[in-house]
Amino acid sequence: MNDSLAARRIVVTGASSGIGEAVARACVDAGGTVALIARRKDRLNSIVAELGDAAQAFAADVRDEGQLRAALDAAALFLGGVDALVNAAGLNRAATLADGTAAEWREMLETNMLGAFVATHSVLPHMRAGGLGDIVNVSSMAGRRVPGPESGVYSATKAGMHAWSEALGRELGPEGIRVMVLAPGIVRTEFASHTADESLRAARIKLLDERGLDPRDVAQEVVHMLALPRNVRLREVAIMPTTQLL
């Protein structure tokens, strides 16, 4: 444990697994106090039981604006304010346009983009009250380089996150609020398990298991970004395993 995030009050969405969970754990290890937001209440409670008094769980689906805003209000009360927000909630329903459905596209748009918009809008007054703040948007290398035709809609949502983050940085930078993007490549998470096509799902799971980064590697970069001196901002960070060339 280090104290690089001592006294920092941090909200992490998508915190029940994968990158979000790893970020929450790493922030507590670095001395921060963390509010974990995700849908799976039982999973969140299990993680918080391990993390102790420096963490608290707030169950909400980021696609449900009412749920999310209520959870964030409760999180800000627990934390006594918000110094940092890590928008880590995300999912991928991998399919070509011909094989996809409007319901799947909407789920990706609402989770990967709209949820981050609402979360940021909700915590912004708390950051402004403190005078400073950090927003880290977890995007993807797929937002810069489309991996394949089955990733079209997912990549579109992540490219949108890059564009929005750039605009948000221009909006909030003059107020002392840093907006930063972290774009991971292949990471060993549950991500591929939601792919409907069985053969594609098996291939993607194999790829992640064999070549993906450990989520803890990604989480350590988030801690690094949050711990930077206030005169430094990493606008966009790409992090990939050495086996991933593109």
C-alpha positions in Angstrom: 0.0 0.0 0.0 1.1 3.6 -0.8 -0.4 6.9 0.0 -0.3 8.5 -3.4 -4.1 9.0 -3.3 -4.4 9.7 0.4 -7.5 11.8 1.2 -8.8 11.5 -2.4 -12.5 10.7 -2.7 -13.1 8.6 -5.8 -16.1 7.2 -7.6 -15.7 4.2 -9.9 -18.4 2.9 -12.2 -18.4 -0.6 -13.6 -16.7 -1.6 -10.3 -18.1 -5.2 -9.9 -15.5 -6.8 -12.2 -12.7 -6.3 -14.7 -11.0 -3.0 -15.0 -13.5 -1.2 -12.8 -13.0 -3.6 -9.9 -9.2 -3.5 -10.3 -9.3 0.3 -10.3 -11.4 0.4 -7.1 -9.0 -2.0 -5.4 -5.9 -0.1 -6.6 -7.3 3.3 -5.4 -8.0 1.9 -1.9 -4.5 0.4 -1.9 -3.1 3.9 -2.7 -4.9 5.4 0.2 -8.1 6.7 -1.4 -11.7 6.3 -0.3 -13.8 4.8 -3.0 -17.5 4.5 -3.9 -18.1 1.5 -6.1 -21.0 1.7 -8.6 -22.3 -1.3 -10.6 -25.4 -3.4 -11.2 -24.4 -6.6 -9.2 -25.0 -5.7 -5.6 -23.9 -9.0 -4.2 -20.6 -8.8 -6.1 -20.1 -5.2 -5.0 -20.7 -6.1 -1.3 -18.2 -8.9 -1.5 -15.5 -6.6 -2.8 -16.3 -3.9 -0.2 -16.1 -6.5 2.5 -12.5 -7.1 1.5 -11.6 -3.5 1.1 -13.0 -2.4 4.5 -14.0 1.1 5.7 -12.4 2.9 2.8 -15.0 1.6 0.3 -18.7 1.4 0.0 -21.0 -0.1 -2.6 -23.8 1.6 -4.4 -25.8 -0.6 -6.8 -27.1 1.0 -10.0 -27.4 0.2 -13.7 -25.6 3.1 -15.5 -28.3 2.8 -18.2 -31.0 3.8 -15.7 -30.6 7.6 -15.2 -32.7 7.6 -12.0 -30.8 4.7 -10.4 -27.5 6.1 -11.4 -28.1 9.7 -10.1 -29.5 8.4 -6.8 -26.5 6.1 -6.3 -24.1 8.9 -7.1 -25.8 11.3 -4.7 -25.5 8.6 -2.0 -21.9 8.0 -3.0 -21.0 11.7 -2.6 -22.6 11.8 0.8 -20.6 8.8 1.9 -17.4 10.3 0.5 -18.1 13.8 1.8 -17.5 15.1 -1.7 -16.0 13.8 -5.0 -12.4 14.5 -6.1 -12.3 11.9 -8.9 -14.6 10.0 -11.2 -13.4 6.9 -13.2 -16.0 6.0 -15.8 -15.1 2.3 -16.3 -18.5 0.8 -17.0 -18.7 -0.7 -20.5 -19.7 -3.6 -22.6 -19.5 -5.0 -26.1 -22.1 -7.0 -28.0 -19.8 -8.1 -30.8 -21.6 -8.7 -34.1 -21.6 -7.4 -37.6 -24.3 -4.8 -38.4 -26.2 -7.5 -40.3 -26.2 -9.9 -37.4 -26.7 -7.3 -34.6 -30.0 -5.9 -33.2 -31.1 -2.4 -32.3 -31.5 -3.6 -28.7 -27.8 -4.5 -28.6 -26.7 -1.2 -30.2 -28.8 0.7 -27.7 -27.3 -1.2 -24.8 -23.8 -0.4 -25.9 -24.6 3.3 -26.5 -26.4 3.7 -23.2 -23.7 1.8 -21.2 -20.5 3.0 -22.9 -21.5 6.6 -23.6 -24.8 7.9 -22.0 -23.9 6.3 -18.6 -20.6 8.2 -18.5 -22.4 11.5 -19.5 -24.9 11.1 -16.7 -22.3 10.1 -14.1 -20.1 13.0 -15.0 -23.0 15.5 -15.0 -24.1 14.2 -11.6 -20.7 14.5 -9.8 -19.6 17.7 -11.5 -21.3 20.0 -8.8 -19.3 18.1 -6.1 -16.0 18.6 -8.0 -16.8 22.2 -8.5 -17.5 22.7 -4.8 -14.0 21.3 -4.1 -12.4 23.5 -6.7 -10.4 20.7 -8.3 -11.1 17.3 -9.8 -10.2 14.5 -12.1 -12.3 12.5 -14.6 -10.8 9.4 -16.2 -12.8 7.9 -19.0 -11.9 4.3 -19.7 -12.2 4.0 -23.5 -10.5 1.4 -25.7 -7.9 1.1 -28.4 -10.9 0.0 -30.5 -12.0 3.6 -30.4 -8.8 4.4 -32.5 -8.4 1.3 -34.5 -11.4 -0.9 -35.4 -10.4 -4.5 -34.7 -12.9 -6.0 -37.2 -16.4 -5.8 -38.7 -18.0 -7.3 -35.6 -16.7 -4.4 -33.5 -18.2 -1.6 -35.6 -20.8 -0.3 -33.1 -18.6 -0.8 -30.1 -15.8 1.0 -31.8 -18.2 3.8 -32.6 -19.1 4.3 -29.0 -15.5 4.3 -27.9 -14.5 6.8 -30.7 -17.4 8.9 -29.4 -15.9 8.8 -25.9 -12.6 10.1 -27.2 -14.4 13.0 -28.9 -16.6 13.8 -25.9 -13.6 13.7 -23.6 -11.7 16.2 -25.7 -14.7 18.6 -25.6 -15.1 18.0 -21.9 -11.5 18.8 -21.2 -11.9 22.1 -23.0 -15.0 22.8 -20.9 -13.6 21.9 -17.5 -9.9 22.5 -17.8 -10.1 26.2 -17.0 -11.9 25.3 -13.7 -9.0 23.0 -12.6 -10.8 19.8 -13.5 -8.6 17.4 -15.5 -10.2 15.1 -18.1 -8.1 12.2 -19.2 -8.7 9.1 -21.4 -7.3 5.7 -20.8 -7.5 3.4 -23.9 -6.6 -0.2 -23.1 -6.0 -2.8 -25.7 -6.6 -6.5 -24.9 -7.4 -7.1 -21.2 -8.3 -10.3 -19.4 -11.9 -9.5 -18.3 -15.4 -11.0 -18.7 -15.8 -8.7 -21.8 -15.9 -11.4 -24.4 -18.4 -13.6 -22.5 -21.3 -11.5 -23.7 -20.7 -12.3 -27.4 -23.7 -14.0 -28.8 -22.0 -16.0 -31.6 -20.5 -19.1 -30.0 -17.5 -19.5 -32.3 -16.7 -15.8 -32.1 -17.1 -15.8 -28.3 -14.8 -18.8 -27.9 -12.1 -17.1 -30.1 -12.3 -13.8 -28.3 -12.1 -15.5 -24.8 -9.1 -17.4 -26.0 -7.4 -14.3 -27.3 -8.0 -12.4 -24.0 -6.9 -15.3 -21.8 -3.7 -15.9 -23.8 -2.6 -12.3 -24.7 -4.5 -9.9 -22.5 -3.2 -7.6 -19.9 -4.0 -8.2 -16.3 -6.7 -5.6 -15.2 -4.4 -4.7 -12.4 -1.9 -3.4 -14.9 -4.5 -1.0 -16.3 -5.6 0.0 -12.8 -2.1 1.0 -11.8 -2.1 3.4 -14.8 -5.3 5.0 -13.5 -3.7 5.5 -10.1 -0.7 7.1 -11.8 -3.0 9.4 -13.7 -4.9 10.5 -10.6 -1.7 11.0 -8.6 0.0 13.3 -11.1 0.9 16.8 -9.9 -1.9 19.3 -10.7 0.2 21.0 -13.4 0.3 17.8 -15.4 -2.5 16.2 -17.4 -2.2 13.0 -19.5 -4.8 13.8 -22.2 -4.8 10.3 -23.6 -3.0 7.1 -22.6 -2.9 3.9 -24.7 -1.9 0.8 -22.8 -1.5 -2.6 -24.4 0.2 -5.9 -23.9 3.5 -6.2 -25.7 2.0 -9.0 -27.8 -0.6 -6.6 -29.3 1.0 -4.9 -32.2 -2.0 -2.9 -33.4 
